[in-house]
Amino acid sequence: MVIVIFVLVLWYGGLFFQSFFLHRYAAHQVFTMSKGMERLAFILTWVFQGASYLSAYGYGIMHRMHHAYTDTKDDPHSPSHDANLFAMMWKTKTIYQDINKQRVQIDSRFTKNVPQWTKFDSFASSRFSRLLWIIFYILFFVYFTTASWQWLLLPVTLLMAPIHGVIINWFGHIYGYVNYKMKNTSKNLFRFDFLMMGEGYHNNHHKHASRANFGVKWYEIDITYLIIKLLDALGYIQLKPVRVKKL
């Protein structure tokens, strides 16, 4: 039971900071925060993503490119141009690393105001950091595993962030329903997104990329947005006003 709780905490903790910090803040900047809060978000993203830590700089730029080039050959991740999800994952990893390590020239429209903490990213993205997390995960499983099937959760723990990405970037462009007819394949995966904390409303998001709330219909509850509203009310962040007509 401890292992299951541990994996769930990492799943939803890592997912929250990927959605809250990397996606809605770094890529779309739907709210603002102080430099101190930004640094705290960097650290907590590393804590919860661990071995699969993603840089706000690399993620933010790549996601902006995804919106600009959705379902074209220039899309960093698209089921329309990748043979299978593993091919897409490898392509995404390569593009992300090239961006994050600044090995390629990027159009300035994709880099504007993307948060970057170079020294911390160098450590958090390093092989040393990832190895420390892997060792920690393995030791945790060795100590707390009570049934052999629980070891099947170890790969999920090690590859948490890429798995989150595949669910949205692969399955979210193949399966689900649409609220908006668009010139791309984005879908809403769930009527109530219990699994991806609002990220599953992918069709809504592609229509209203600058909106903090990914839900549009009354039953599309965006859990991450509810937390964002709470943080805004408490004064930790400042939401930017965007109005969208409900369907």
For each residue, the residues with C-beta under 8 A, 3 or more apart:
1: 4 5 146
2: 5 6 144 146
3: 6 7 140 141 144 145 146 150 153
4: 1 7 8 150 153
5: 1 2 8 9
6: 2 3 9 10 140 144 157
7: 3 4 10 11 153 156 157
8: 4 5 11 12
9: 5 6 12 13
10: 6 7 13 14 48 50 157 160
11: 7 8 14 15 156 160
12: 8 9 15 16 197
13: 9 10 16 17 47 48
14: 10 11 17 18 45 48 49 50 52 160 161 164
15: 11 12 18 19 164 196 197 199
16: 12 13 19 20 48 197 224 227
17: 13 14 20 21 22 41 44 45 48 49
18: 14 15 21 22 23 45 49 54 59 161 164 199
19: 15 16 22 23 24 196 197 198 199 224
20: 16 17 23 24 25 41 224 227 228
21: 17 18 24 25 26 41 42 44 45 56
22: 17 18 19 25 26 27 45 54 56 59 60 63
23: 18 19 20 26 27 28 59 63 199
24: 19 20 21 27 28 30 31 212 224 228
25: 20 21 22 28 29 30 31 33 38 41 56 115
26: 21 22 23 29 56 57 59 60 63 114 115
27: 22 23 24 59 60 63 64 114
28: 23 24 25 63 209 210
29: 25 26 32 113 240
30: 24 25 210 211 212 239 240 242
31: 24 25 212 228 232 237 238 239 240
32: 29 237 238 240
33: 25 37 38 41 236 237 238
34: 37 38
35: 38 39
36: 39 40
37: 33 34 40 41 236 237
38: 25 33 34 35 41 42 115 117
39: 35 36 42 43 117 120
40: 36 37 43 44
41: 17 20 21 25 33 37 38 44 45 56
42: 21 38 39 45 46 56 115 117 120 121 124
43: 39 40 46 47 120
44: 17 21 40 41 47 48
45: 14 17 18 21 22 41 42 48 49 53 54 56
46: 42 43 49 50 53 120 124 129
47: 13 43 44 50
48: 10 13 14 16 17 44 45
49: 14 17 18 45 46 52 53 54 160 161
50: 10 14 46 47 53 133 136 137 157 160
51: 130 133 134 137 157 158 160
52: 14 49 130 158 159 160 161 162
53: 45 46 49 50 124 125 129 130 161
54: 18 22 45 49 58 59 96 161
55: 58 59 100 116 121 124 125
56: 21 22 25 26 41 42 45 59 60 114 115 116 117 121
57: 26 60 61 99 100 114 115 116 121
58: 54 55 61 62 96 97 99 100
59: 18 22 23 26 27 54 55 56 62 63 96
60: 22 26 27 56 57 63 64 114 115
61: 57 58 64 65 99 106 110 111 114
62: 58 59 65 66 76 92 95 96 99
63: 22 23 26 27 28 59 60 66 67
64: 27 60 61 67 68 109 110 114
65: 61 62 68 69 74 75 76 110
66: 62 63 69 70 75 76 77 169
67: 63 64 70 206 209
68: 64 65 74 109 110
69: 65 66 72 73 74 75 76
70: 66 67 75 78 184 186 206
71: 75 78 80 81 173 183 184 185
72: 69 75 78 81
73: 69 81
74: 65 68 69
75: 65 66 69 70 71 72 78 80 81
76: 62 65 66 69 91 92 95 96
77: 66 82 88 91 92 165 169 170
78: 70 71 72 75 81 82 88 169 173 185
79: 82 85 88 170 173 174 185
80: 71 75 173 185
81: 71 72 73 75 78
82: 77 78 79 85 87 88 91
83: 87
84: 87 88
85: 79 82 88 89 166 170
86: 89 90
87: 82 83 84 90 91
88: 77 78 79 82 84 85 91 92 166 169 170
89: 85 86 92 93 162 165 166
90: 86 87 93 94
91: 76 77 82 87 88 94 95
92: 62 76 77 88 89 95 96 165 169
93: 89 90 96 97 162
94: 90 91 97 98
95: 62 76 91 92 98 99
96: 54 58 59 62 76 92 93 99 100
97: 58 93 94 100 101 103
98: 94 95 101 103 104
99: 57 58 61 62 95 96 102 103 104 106
100: 55 57 58 96 97 121 125
101: 97 98
102: 99
103: 97 98 99
104: 98 99
105:
106: 61 99 110 111
107: 110 111
108: 111 112
109: 64 68 112
110: 61 64 65 68 106 107 114
111: 61 106 107 108 114
112: 108 109
113: 29
114: 26 27 56 57 60 61 64 110 111
115: 25 26 38 42 56 57 60
116: 55 56 57 121
117: 38 39 42 56 120 121
118: 121 122
119: 122 123
120: 39 42 43 46 117 123 124
121: 42 55 56 57 100 116 117 118 124 125
122: 118 119 125 126
123: 119 120 126 128 129
124: 42 46 53 55 120 121 129
125: 53 55 100 121 122 129 130
126: 122 123 129 130
127: 130 131
128: 123 131 132
129: 46 53 123 124 125 126 132 133
130: 51 52 53 125 126 127 133 134
131: 127 128 134 135
132: 128 129 135 136
133: 50 51 129 130 136 137
134: 51 130 131 137 138 158
135: 131 132 138 139
136: 50 132 133 139 140
137: 50 51 133 134 140 141 154 157 158
138: 134 135 141 142 154
139: 135 136 142 143
140: 3 6 136 137 143 144
141: 3 137 138 144 145 150 151 153 154 157
142: 138 139 145
143: 139 140
144: 2 3 6 140 141
145: 3 141 142 148 150 151
146: 1 2 3 150
147: 150
148: 145 151
149: 152
150: 3 4 141 145 146 147 153
151: 141 145 148 154
152: 149 155 156
153: 3 4 7 141 150 156 157
154: 137 138 141 151 157 158
155: 152 158 159
156: 7 11 152 153 159 160 163
157: 6 7 10 50 51 137 141 153 154 160
158: 51 52 134 137 154 155
159: 52 155 156 162 163
160: 10 11 14 49 50 51 52 156 157 163 164
161: 14 18 49 52 53 54 164 165
162: 52 89 93 159 165 166
163: 156 159 160 166 167
164: 14 15 18 160 161 167 168 196 199
165: 77 89 92 161 162 168 169
166: 85 88 89 162 163 169 170 171
167: 163 164 170 171 172 189 195 196 199 200
168: 164 165 171 172 189 196 199 200 202
169: 66 77 78 88 92 165 166 172 173
170: 77 79 85 88 166 167 173 174
171: 166 167 168 174 175 176 189
172: 167 168 169 175 176 186 187 189 199 200 202
173: 71 78 79 80 169 170 184 185 186 187 202
174: 79 170 171 185 187
175: 171 172 187 189
176: 171 172 187 188 189 190 200 202 203
177: 187 188 191 203
178: 181 182 186 187 188 203
179: 188 203 204 207 216 217 247
180: 203 204 206 207
181: 178
182: 178 186 203 206 207
183: 71
184: 70 71 173 206
185: 71 78 79 80 173 174
186: 70 172 173 178 182 202 203 205 206
187: 172 173 174 175 176 177 178 202 203
188: 176 177 178 179 191 200 201 202 203 204 220
189: 167 168 171 172 175 176 193 195 196 200 201 202
190: 176 193 194 195 196 200 201
191: 177 188 219 220
192: 219 220 221
193: 189 190 196 197 198 199 200 201 215 220 221 222 223
194: 190 223
195: 167 189 190 200
196: 15 19 164 167 168 189 190 193 199 200
197: 12 15 16 19 193 222 223 224
198: 19 193 201 213 214 215 221 222 223 224 225
199: 15 18 19 23 164 167 168 172 193 196 202 205 214 224
200: 167 168 172 176 188 189 190 193 195 196
201: 188 189 190 193 198 204 205 214 215 216 220 222
202: 168 172 173 176 186 187 188 189 199 205 206
203: 176 177 178 179 180 182 186 187 188 206 207
204: 179 180 188 201 207 208 214 215 216 220
205: 186 199 201 202 208 209 211 214
206: 67 70 180 182 184 186 202 203 209
207: 179 180 182 203 204
208: 204 205 211 216 242 244
209: 28 67 205 206
210: 28 30 240 242
211: 30 205 208 214 242 244
212: 24 30 31 225 228 239 240 242
213: 198 222 225 244
214: 198 199 201 204 205 211 220 222 224 225
215: 193 198 201 204 220 221 222 225
216: 179 201 204 208 220 244 246 247
217: 179 220 246 247
218: 246
219: 191 192
220: 188 191 192 193 201 204 214 215 216 217
221: 192 193 198 215 226
222: 193 197 198 201 213 214 215 225 226
223: 193 194 197 198 226 227
224: 16 19 20 24 197 198 199 214 227 228
225: 198 212 213 214 215 222 228 229
226: 221 222 223 229 230
227: 16 20 223 224 230 231
228: 20 24 31 212 224 225 231 232 237 239
229: 225 226 232 233 239
230: 226 227 233 234
231: 227 228 234 236 237
232: 31 228 229 235 236 237 238 239
233: 229 230
234: 230 231
235: 232
236: 33 37 231 232
237: 31 32 33 37 228 231 232
238: 31 32 33 232
239: 30 31 212 228 229 232
240: 29 30 31 32 210 212
241:
242: 30 208 210 211 212
243:
244: 208 211 213 216
245:
246: 216 217 218
247: 179 216 217
